[in-house]
């Protein structure tokens, strides 16, 4: 991959990281590099996209995919990060993963995210890393991929992997075993970004929006109560990985403002590099991150690396009664996530989320773009995000998703998006009762779930 070398000194501790910018706020600096001419033929020429409505709407501009500085690290990553969570479950052949990886590289993506836990929904664990490793070994050997110009991120915290029991505790020996096993599966000598997949204390996860110190009705059992001293063990485990030369940077996932703060203060106390990123659920249907979690990340220099920008495919419009339903001929709707595994991530397809999705689909049509383009371009333009993790199962989806990062949404569209959000605020989140939100009795029979035929 052709790159431009940019020397950037990391910000002083506590000053925040110039991970991105608001498109209308010159105070926030975005360190970005347009893809070189080598990749230009893979994208349409620079243009504006209209809706055919003349001056009725402001136009969406099309530019080029960019690289951005990743928080306080020295990484210059593509705005697109390749998500791999379903390679080994919804994609049941490694050739399908290879085809998507080849397409991603062809389009200029230099950032891949995975985990020892992947794939998910079914067939949990290890397979995804193994497939990526096989692909990487072949492409490096053939000269098609330069490992030094490819950033690989993975995560630890899978029960039963690396010797972890229930619940996971991030003990140094377990983390070291997990990291070494991931390196072996990925067929690489180092990991660019090693992330702690889940907190060990009780935190609201997967749509949960309220903190419950007793951990009732939580997705995972928790190891501790999050006292300040409990952060030292995981930080020392990360230190051991740095000392062994196994990782370049480390990051957090599914965290909140308290966790970010305590991890960073603990790192400063113990002389360990701070985490450089936080990977949380974030989309038009779940904007919880942009509150105090985004502030903590900014204050401590962490880049936003969100997953779920399409809410498990819901925001693509495929589960609505529109022209976008099952729009990918290579992926019948019956094989898509919320129809094939309705018990997996039901929060994305709750009735209120579907109601909001219909409004976002209408906005996309008004501005002459697809719902996928709307959701991804919007997430890209959120100032706290450095790179956005996309999830795909076909090459066609890869091409549409990567193409969305060429778009720049106008101020008028961003305002209309916020108006929908104020009406239906983070509708895949719940405070008191997930079952009640899944059924949404106040809507009667007027709105179905994504899993409903």
Secondary structure, DSSP 8 states (H G I E B T S, - for coil): ------------TTS-------TT-TTS---EEE--HHHHTTS--SEEE--S-GGGS--EEE---EEEE-TTSS-EEESEEEE-TTBTTTB-SHHHHHHHHHHHHHTT--EEE--TT-S-SSS-SSHHHHHHHHHHHHHHHHTS--GGG-EEEEEE--TTSTT--SS----HHHHHHHHHHHHHHHT-S-EEEEEE-S-SB----TTB-S--TT-TT-SS--SB---GGGHHHHHHHHHHHHHTT-EEEEEEES--HHHHHHHHHHHHHHT-----EEE-B-BTTB-GGGTHHHHHHHHHT-EE--B-TTTTTGGGTTTSSSTTTT--TTS-GGGSHHHH-TTSSGGGGSHHHHHHHHHHHHHHHHTTS-HHHHHHHHHHHSTTBS-EEEE-SSHHHHHHHHHHTTEE--HHHHHHHHHHHHHSTTTT-BSS-HHHHHH-GGGTTS---TT--
